[in-house]
Amino acid sequence: MEEVAMEKSVSKSDATNNRMELPMKSLGNFPIPAGQNYFNFDAMDTLGRRWGFKVSIRNVGRYKKPWMSGQWRRYAQEKGLKKGDRVKLIMQVEGNGVRSYRITAERNLTIGIWIPVEEFAR
């Protein structure tokens, strides 16, 4: 079964930094092993390219404040992401519990109409 694991409007810092802040409510979709503060995973983009990402949380403090790094900056640069674009991670969980992820990035063409960012690169 597929579900949206994370959906976020890209901020200016997300588009230009080595990491993207994640909504706290999405954290449960990334199974961080006990005793660790990160989860590595691959996600396929709409062109079939595999990207390596890492979801991390703070080790200390009241709030976990999750973020995604790994190949995030390269992904953002190659897709030409800008403030206001929308990124989604779609998760599929197999019967044996194995998770696979897809990543999409979209730009708002007009109110309510989102187009894959790859369409703008052509």
C-alpha positions in Angstrom: 0.0 0.0 0.0 1.3 3.4 -0.9 1.0 6.5 1.3 2.5 10.0 1.4 5.3 9.7 4.0 6.2 13.4 3.8 4.9 16.4 2.0 6.4 19.8 2.3 6.6 23.2 0.7 10.3 24.0 0.0 11.7 26.9 2.0 14.5 29.2 0.7 17.0 27.4 3.1 15.7 24.0 2.0 16.5 24.9 -1.6 20.0 26.1 -1.0 21.3 24.1 2.1 22.6 20.6 2.5 19.5 19.5 4.3 15.7 20.0 4.3 13.8 20.4 7.5 11.0 17.8 7.8 7.5 18.1 9.3 7.5 16.4 12.8 4.4 14.5 11.8 6.3 12.6 9.1 8.9 11.2 11.4 7.1 8.0 12.1 7.4 7.0 8.4 11.2 6.7 8.8 12.0 3.9 11.2 15.0 5.2 13.1 16.6 2.2 14.9 16.7 2.3 18.7 19.9 3.9 19.9 20.5 5.8 16.7 19.5 9.2 15.5 19.3 8.5 11.7 17.7 6.4 9.0 19.3 5.9 5.6 17.1 5.2 2.6 17.0 5.4 -1.2 14.2 7.0 -3.1 13.5 6.9 -6.9 12.6 10.1 -8.7 10.1 10.4 -11.5 12.9 9.8 -14.0 13.9 6.5 -12.4 17.0 7.8 -10.8 18.0 6.6 -7.3 18.9 9.1 -4.6 20.4 8.3 -1.2 18.9 10.3 1.7 19.3 10.3 5.5 16.6 11.3 7.9 18.2 12.5 11.2 16.9 13.8 14.6 18.6 15.6 17.4 20.3 13.5 20.1 19.4 15.9 22.9 16.8 18.5 23.6 13.1 18.6 24.0 12.3 18.5 20.3 13.6 15.9 17.8 13.5 18.4 14.8 13.9 16.0 11.9 15.8 16.8 8.8 16.8 15.1 5.6 20.3 15.2 4.2 22.4 12.8 2.1 22.1 13.7 -1.5 19.4 16.3 -0.7 21.5 19.4 -1.9 22.4 17.6 -5.2 18.7 16.7 -5.7 17.5 20.2 -5.0 20.1 21.7 -7.4 19.5 19.2 -10.2 15.8 19.7 -10.0 16.2 23.5 -9.8 14.0 23.6 -6.6 12.8 27.0 -5.5 10.9 28.4 -2.5 7.3 27.3 -2.8 7.9 24.1 -4.7 6.4 21.0 -3.2 8.3 17.8 -2.4 6.7 14.5 -1.6 8.1 11.2 -0.4 5.7 8.4 -1.2 6.3 5.2 0.8 5.2 1.7 -0.1 5.3 -1.0 2.7 5.5 -4.6 1.5 3.9 -7.4 3.4 7.2 -8.3 5.0 7.6 -4.7 6.4 10.2 -3.6 3.8 9.7 0.0 2.8 10.5 1.6 -0.5 10.3 5.3 -1.3 9.7 7.5 -4.3 10.4 11.3 -4.3 8.6 13.9 -6.4 9.0 17.6 -6.7 6.4 19.9 -8.2 6.0 23.6 -9.0 2.7 25.4 -8.7 1.9 26.5 -12.3 -1.3 28.3 -11.2 -3.6 28.1 -8.2 -4.1 24.3 -7.5 -2.2 23.1 -10.6 1.1 21.4 -9.8 3.5 20.4 -12.5 6.6 18.1 -12.0 9.7 20.3 -11.9 11.2 18.2 -14.6 8.7 19.8 -17.0 10.3 23.2 -16.4 13.8 21.9 -17.3 12.9 21.0 -20.8 
